[in-house]
Amino acid sequence: MDFKILDASAFYAGVPFRMSDDCYTTTLVYDEIKHIKKSHDVLGTLLETNRLKIREPEKISIDKATESAKNTGDYPQLSKQDISIIALCIENHGEIVSDDFAISNVAKNLGLKISPIMTKGIKDVGKWIHYCPGCKTNHPNGVECPICATPLKRKLLKE
C-alpha cells in the first residue's frame, strides 16, 4: 500500500487541507494537532470524509523504528509521535511527509520514502556521534566528556 503519512509539521503547514490524496497519521500525532482549525472543525471533516485516517503501528514496528533511531543517534531528538510515524511507514510502505530532519535521517537510513514540505529536505544521511572538542575523542552519547569534562558536540558521519 502506498499513501502519505503525516507528522505534526505537515498539519501545521496545511498539507492535508490542500491535498486530495488520503492521508494517515497516528493517535499520538492527532492528539498533538487536534486544536488546529478547531473553530471550523476541519480535522473532523477530513475524518468524516475518510481523507484522514488514524492508524496505530504495531509494537514490532515501533521497536524497529526506535532501534534504528538509536543506531543513527537521532533518538534523543525524536518524540513518541515521531517514532510512531516512522513505525507506521515501516509497516505500511507509505511516504512520510515531514520537515523534521531527525525523522528524515532515520527514514532514509531505513530506505523509506520521505517528502519535505517547506524545506529542500536533508542532503546527507548518516549516523550522529558525540565528540569532545577538547581531547578529540569520540563517544556514543553523553553531554560531557568522561575524560576531560568538556561539553560534547555532535556531528554527522555521512554514509
C-alpha positions as CSV (number, residue, x, y, z in Angstrom):
1,M,0.0,0.0,0.0
2,D,1.3,3.5,-0.9
3,F,0.0,6.5,0.9
4,K,1.0,9.7,2.7
5,I,1.8,9.5,6.4
6,L,1.7,12.9,8.1
7,D,3.6,14.2,11.1
8,A,2.6,17.3,13.0
9,S,4.7,19.6,10.8
10,A,2.6,18.5,7.8
11,F,-0.6,19.6,9.6
12,Y,0.9,22.9,10.7
13,A,1.9,23.5,7.1
14,G,-1.7,22.8,5.9
15,V,-0.8,19.7,3.8
16,P,-3.9,17.6,4.4
17,F,-6.2,20.6,3.8
18,R,-5.0,21.1,0.2
19,M,-4.4,17.5,-0.9
20,S,-6.9,15.3,-2.5
21,D,-5.0,12.1,-1.5
22,D,-5.9,10.1,1.5
23,C,-3.6,10.8,4.5
24,Y,-2.7,8.7,7.5
25,T,-1.4,9.6,10.9
26,T,-1.3,8.1,14.4
27,T,-3.3,8.9,17.5
28,L,-0.3,10.4,19.2
29,V,0.1,12.9,16.3
30,Y,-3.6,13.6,16.1
31,D,-3.8,14.4,19.8
32,E,-0.9,16.8,19.3
33,I,-2.5,18.7,16.4
34,K,-6.3,18.4,17.1
35,H,-6.5,22.0,18.1
36,I,-5.8,23.1,14.5
37,K,-8.7,24.9,12.8
38,K,-10.9,23.8,15.7
39,S,-13.4,26.6,15.2
40,H,-14.2,25.2,11.7
41,D,-13.7,21.5,12.6
42,V,-11.6,21.0,9.5
43,L,-9.9,17.9,11.1
44,G,-13.4,16.5,11.8
45,T,-14.4,17.0,8.2
46,L,-11.2,15.2,7.0
47,L,-12.0,12.3,9.3
48,E,-15.7,12.1,8.3
49,T,-14.9,12.2,4.6
50,N,-12.2,9.5,5.1
51,R,-9.4,11.7,3.7
52,L,-7.6,11.4,7.1
53,K,-7.3,8.0,8.6
54,I,-5.8,7.3,12.0
55,R,-3.8,4.0,12.4
56,E,-1.7,2.6,15.1
57,P,1.6,0.9,14.3
58,E,2.3,-2.5,15.8
59,K,4.8,-2.9,18.6
60,I,7.3,-4.7,16.4
61,S,7.4,-1.6,14.0
62,I,7.7,0.8,17.0
63,D,10.6,-1.3,18.2
64,K,12.3,-1.3,14.8
65,A,11.9,2.5,14.5
66,T,13.3,3.0,18.0
67,E,16.2,0.7,17.3
68,S,17.0,2.5,14.0
69,A,16.8,5.9,15.7
70,K,19.2,4.8,18.4
71,N,21.6,3.4,15.7
72,T,21.6,6.7,13.8
73,G,21.9,8.8,17.0
74,D,18.7,10.6,16.3
75,Y,16.7,9.0,19.2
76,P,17.2,11.9,21.7
77,Q,15.7,14.3,19.2
78,L,12.6,12.2,18.4
79,S,9.3,12.3,20.3
80,K,7.0,9.3,20.7
81,Q,4.9,10.9,18.0
82,D,7.9,10.9,15.6
83,I,8.7,7.3,16.3
84,S,5.0,6.4,15.7
85,I,5.1,8.0,12.3
86,I,8.3,6.2,11.3
87,A,6.8,2.9,12.6
88,L,3.6,3.4,10.6
89,C,5.7,4.0,7.5
90,I,7.7,0.8,8.1
91,E,4.7,-1.5,8.3
92,N,2.6,0.2,5.5
93,H,5.3,1.2,3.0
94,G,3.9,4.7,2.8
95,E,5.6,8.1,2.3
96,I,6.3,10.3,5.3
97,V,5.5,14.0,4.8
98,S,7.7,15.9,7.2
99,D,10.3,18.7,7.6
100,D,11.8,17.1,10.7
101,F,15.5,16.4,10.0
102,A,15.7,13.6,12.6
103,I,12.7,11.8,11.2
104,S,14.2,12.2,7.7
105,N,17.6,10.8,8.7
106,V,16.1,7.7,10.4
107,A,13.6,7.2,7.5
108,K,16.3,7.4,4.8
109,N,18.6,5.1,6.8
110,L,15.7,2.6,6.7
111,G,15.2,3.1,3.0
112,L,11.7,4.7,3.5
113,K,10.2,7.4,1.3
114,I,10.1,10.9,2.7
115,S,8.8,14.2,1.2
116,P,9.8,17.6,2.7
117,I,7.1,20.3,3.0
118,M,8.7,23.7,3.2
119,T,12.4,22.8,3.0
120,K,14.6,21.1,0.5
121,G,14.9,18.1,2.9
122,I,18.1,16.6,4.0
123,K,21.1,16.1,1.7
124,D,23.3,14.0,3.9
125,V,22.3,10.8,5.6
126,G,24.4,9.2,8.3
127,K,24.9,8.5,11.9
128,W,25.4,11.0,14.7
129,I,28.3,10.7,17.0
130,H,29.3,12.8,20.0
131,Y,32.9,14.1,20.1
132,C,35.0,16.1,22.5
133,P,36.5,19.3,21.0
134,G,38.9,19.3,23.9
135,C,40.7,15.9,23.8
136,K,39.5,15.0,20.3
137,T,37.8,11.7,21.4
138,N,34.5,10.2,20.1
139,H,31.8,8.9,22.3
140,P,28.5,7.0,21.6
141,N,26.4,9.5,23.6
142,G,26.5,11.9,26.6
143,V,26.7,15.5,27.4
144,E,30.1,15.8,28.9
145,C,33.4,14.1,28.0
146,P,34.2,11.3,30.5
147,I,37.9,12.0,30.0
148,C,38.3,15.8,30.3
149,A,34.8,17.0,31.3
150,T,34.5,19.3,28.2
151,P,30.9,19.6,26.9
152,L,30.4,17.2,24.0
153,K,29.3,18.3,20.5
154,R,27.5,16.2,17.8
155,K,28.5,15.7,14.2
156,L,27.0,13.6,11.4
157,L,29.2,10.8,10.0
158,K,28.0,10.7,6.4
159,E,27.5,7.4,4.7
